[in-house]
Amino acid sequence: MNKQSTPRKSAQINESAATTLAPAHPSRRQLATQASEPSCSAPTTHSIPQKKPASNPIATAELAASITVIVSKQTRIIAMLQQSGGATLADLMTITGWQSHSVRGVMSGVLKKRMNLNVTSERVDGQARRYRIKQHA
């Protein structure tokens, strides 16, 4: 009993059957190749694209402005927290324009962890929680 590899009948498709089984709409690959081919037979001349400058002055200015805004907002937060009375979360949200979770994130991540500042909070007489930076003794 010798097994010979014979092609299956379903795999044998003649060319006329293949054309009748083709989809009515062209595939994405066919559309891509048709779009990349020139529509006319005239020779085309391609120009070499010029290199862009290494730094875009507009993007650099926008980046510098955004960094300045972030640093100045952090500076404002630090200044308010260093006051004797400290600041409430609402006060910090007002001066930065940030949401509450963003202000708390800056206090926890930047001020406490990165800058090693001693940020404390306390609630006095059931009023809003006040945050302040205590100086190291």
N, C-alpha and C positions, 0 to 999 in steps of 0.2 A: 504494500500500500504506500505508494509514493505520492506525497502531496506536491502538487505543482501550483505555483502562484499564478492564478488566472485572474484577470481583471473582472471586477463585478460588472454586471449588466448596467447598474445604475450609474456607474462611473463612465461608461461608454456613451458619449453624447456626440452626435454628429454636428457638423457646423450649421446646418439649417435649423436644427433644434435649438442650438445656442442662440441664434439670432431671434428666434421666436420667444425665447425665455428672457431676453434682455428687458430690463425695466423700462417703463414708458418715459421716465424722467432721467436725465443724466445724473451720475453720481457727483459728489463733491469733488472728487479727484479729477473727473472729466471736466467739470466746470473750471477748476483751477488751471488745468493745462490749457483749456481754450482761452481763458482770460490772459494767460501769460504769453500766448502766441500773438504776434503782431497781426492786425487785421488786413494790412495791405502788404504787397510784396516789395515795396520800395525799401531800399537799404536804410537802416536807421543808424544814426550817429549817437553814441552815448558819450556824455561828458563825464569826466571824473569829478565826483563830488568834492567840494572843498572841505578841508578839515575845519571843524568848529573850534573856536578858541577854547583854551583849557578851562577857563573859568568864565561863567556868565555873570557880568556885573549886576544884573537885576536880581538873579537868584541869590547871589552873595549878599546883596543889601537886604533882601527879604529875610534870609537866614540870620543875619546879624541883628535885624530888628526883632525877630522872634526870640532870639537868645536874650537880647536886652530886656524884652518884656518879661520873660521868665525870671531872670535874675532880679529885676526891679520888684517884681511881685514877691519873690522870696525875701528880698530885703525889707519890703514893707511888712511882711508877716513877722520877721525877726524883730523889727523895730517896735511893733505893737506888742509882741510877747515880752519884750524887755521892759515895758512900762511897769510901774509899781502895781497897778491894778490888773495887769494882764489884758486879755481880750477874750470876748466870747466868740463862739463859732460863727454867729451871725455877723459880728464885726469883721471877721476875717473873710467871710464870703463876700461882704460888701466891697472891701477894698481890692479884692482880687477879681471878682466877677466869676469865681469858680463855684461849683457845687460843693455840698458839705463833704462828700466822700473824697473829693480832690484835695480839699484843705486838710482833712485828717491824714490823708496819704502823704502829703508833703511834710506834715509835722512828724509823722512816724518814720517815713523812709528817708527823707533828706535831712531834717533837723536832728532827729535822734540818732539814726544809724550812721549816716555819712558824715555829718558835722559834729557828732558827739555832744550835742547840746542837751542840757537837762530840762526837758519840757515836761512840766507837771500840769495837772488839772485838778480843780476842786470845785465843789458846789457849795456855795455859802447861802444859808437860810432858804434853801429850796429854790433858789433862782437859777438862771442859766449857768451852765458849767463855764468856768473861766480858765483859760490856758495861760501859762506864763513860763518864761525861761528863768530858772533859778541859777544864780551864779555859783560856781563851785567854791566851797569854803576852804 
